[in-house]
Amino acid sequence: MKILGIAAGRKNGNSEILMKEALLAAEELGAETSWFNLHDAKIIPCTGCEVCTMRVAMKHESPDCVHKGKDDMDRIMAELSEADGLVVSVPSFCMQPQGIWRIFTDRWLPYEWALQKAAGLVEKAPDRVAGLITCGGSTQNWMTMTLASLNVSMFMQSIKVVDMMMATGVARPGHVVLKDNYIEQAKKLGQNVTNSCTIDYDKVEYLGEDQGWCPVCHHNLMKKGAPHWDGLTFKYECAMCGAGGDFRADESGDVKFVLADNGLEHCRLFTEGRENHGAEIGMIQKTFFENIGEAKAKMPRYENYKPRKIL
């Protein structure tokens, strides 16, 4: 089996150290390991041109990116598609993943398996699992959205997350080697990723520590529900995966999040939920083209506005 490590932090820093500890554990279980640091990659940022989605929706063509062949994305995504498991290790910068990770994953849309399926290029996504690692100098309070953001990237590639860890209070490069508990947790994460690659994919379950209320993605980001494009509304939703339900207190007064009977209908962790979203975007794009004349008539106000540019 192949386990691929992806680091997005300082070279020989805490992110790389925790990733390498996980990869060492994977090797001990017989896995073939490889890795790279995003700081060594050439990746052109996504411009939001939507050419990839429009090629599928309007022309039924392959969703190739306009930057295809101009950077390292094809090579990286080929390695990612062939891996059985991933270990992703990204530092937390002010509550969110370091920006280079977002530059990388914003380019994932042309490689998204639901889009590839819509184009008729694949029947299903490859069976892959992942372990997610983040670290930062402060407490959890300053890292709250990082693991959830990493998880968003994983469901875009139809990858099941089987473990997550957050190393807090590691403020300097190499600081984490003084934290035996985090080194041991990274080792266990590597073992969980590797062992999950050896079982029937339908039986793969989350093996790490719960990070919060959601029983589906195990994160702690909840929001009041709002109507979806098809009218479906839940009282509360997980802001990460979209699972819907309500909060209930048990006899001891502890509160937990309980899924509604149809609470997974818009859940983004499943291909069906993302295909549902694809239908929504297609419908919205259609309304634009139906009114393109009006849009063109209104554009000159902004195209012809020429305030001083600084770049």
VENPERA-V340601 format. One record per run of one state. SS is the DSSP state (helix for helix, strand for strand, loop for the rest). FROM is the first residue (numbers start at 0). TO is the last residue. Records with the same first field share a line. If there is no record, write none. Layout:
BEGIN
SS: FROM-TO / FROM-TO
END
This chain:
BEGIN
loop: 0-0 / 7-12 / 28-30 / 40-49 / 59-71 / 82-83 / 93-94 / 97-97 / 105-107 / 111-111 / 118-127 / 135-138 / 142-144 / 156-158 / 167-173 / 178-178 / 196-199 / 203-220 / 224-234 / 238-242 / 249-253 / 259-269 / 290-290 / 303-310
strand: 1-6 / 31-36 / 84-92 / 95-96 / 128-134 / 159-166 / 221-223 / 235-237 / 243-248 / 254-258
helix: 13-27 / 37-39 / 50-58 / 72-81 / 98-104 / 108-110 / 112-117 / 139-141 / 145-155 / 174-177 / 179-195 / 200-202 / 270-289 / 291-302
END
